């Protein structure tokens, strides 16, 4: 037989087998069924994965929102200090009963003074309310501000004592006891409370966190955060507290510098605010009948009331302009 014919038959058979293999093997091996099943389940799997990811994202966003709400609630609760906390922040050892007795006495005194000075019962009632509610609250706020200022001025020195003690090898608790015994008030009292809280079994970070509740100033908050982070992560506590002391001193320098720069504006505001009252008194001394029309006639009373309202608004605006929070 011709070799060319044999080769042609062999090649034809091989080609036919290859075509048959290509056409029928997927059906025989089940590959086509696998591909069909993959196409059927591919879209639901992807959709389910996307849905799961979206659910996880929603859950994370919900957790973050809940955490923010909790933080906001804690801040609101901290800002809404109770009467006992306000008394403690002012450095007083009064009880609620003693505070109410003080308020009642101030109310009676202010009411009697207003009644005697004016001879009118309405002004006496106004003086009673001012003495009963305004004077005690004003007294507590002023004591609190002065105590916070003394604490801010003395606190860097206490931090320096801790830094030097740690560098010399003393334990942190011994440094706190030194401050509780030898520091100036009110730092001495506050650190004594921290030492006493530790003696009762409270952790140092928790005791330092309570310092911010008694002394609501940034310095106390920074100190509590530093101790909490150091106990959880470790690190060089002496270097961290030294940096904190330097930052607090720089903040105090900036506050004093701003106070010095704004002193001219404060003096101008004081002159502008007191000028109408001074002029009214001088006019009353020189020409009493001329200025008496302001409170003897209805038109003058309305004008006097409007002037008082506008002067109050102007003073409040000037106070807002010259006060700076650091």
C-alpha positions, 0 to 999 in steps of 0.5 A: 500500500502506498505510504502516503495513503497510510499517512493520510488515513492515520492523520485523518483518524487522529484528527477525528479522535481529537475532534471527538475528544474536544466535543464529547469529553466535557459531557462525559467527564462532568466538566460541563455540569461543574461549570453550570453549577459554578455559574448557578452558585457564583452570583449568590455566593458573591451576593452573600459575601457582600451582604455579610461585609455590609452587615459587619460594617453596619455592626462596626459603625453601630459600635463606634456610634455607641462608644461615642454616645457613651463618651458623650454621656460621661462628659455630660455627667462630668460637666453636671457636677453635683452639689457635693462635688462642687463643694469638694472642688471648692476645697470646702468641707461643708455638707449639704445642710451647711450649704443650705444654711449658708444660702438661707442666711445670705438670702435673709441678709440680702433681702433685709438690706434691699428692703431697708435701702429701698423701702419696697417689698418687691426689691426685698423679695428680689434681694432675698432670691439673689442672696438665696440662689446667686450669692452661694453659687457665685461664692462656690464658683470663685473658690473653685476657680482660685483653687484650680489656679493654685493647683495648675501653678503647683502641679508642675513642681509635683511632677518634677518631684516624681521625675527626680524620684524615679530617676534616683530609683524611688518607686512611684508610690513613694514619690506620691507619698512625698508629694502628699506630705510636703507639697503645697495646697491643694496639690498636697490634699489631692495626692493624699487622696490618691495615696489613700485610694491606693491603700484601700485597694484602688488601682493607681490609674483609677485613683489618678482618673478620679483626680480629674473629677475633683480637679476638672482641669486639663493638667489633671486629665493629662496626668491620669491619661499618662499613668493609664497608658504607662501601666498598659504599655510600659515605657519611660515614665520619668521622661513622659512626666518630664515632657508633661511638666514642660508642656504644662509650664509652656501652657501657663506661660502662654496663658500669662502672655495672652493675659498681658496682651489682652490687659489693654482691651480689658482696661478699655472694656472696664472704662467703657462699661463704667463710664455711663454709671460715673457720668450719671452719678456726676450729673446727679451730684451737680444737677439732681433735678435734671437727671431725676426725670429718668426714674420719676417719669414713665418715659425716663424709666423706659429709656433707663431700662433700655439703656441698662439692657443695651449696656448689659449686652455690650458688656457681655460681648466685650467679655466674650471678646477679651476672654481666651481659653487655652 
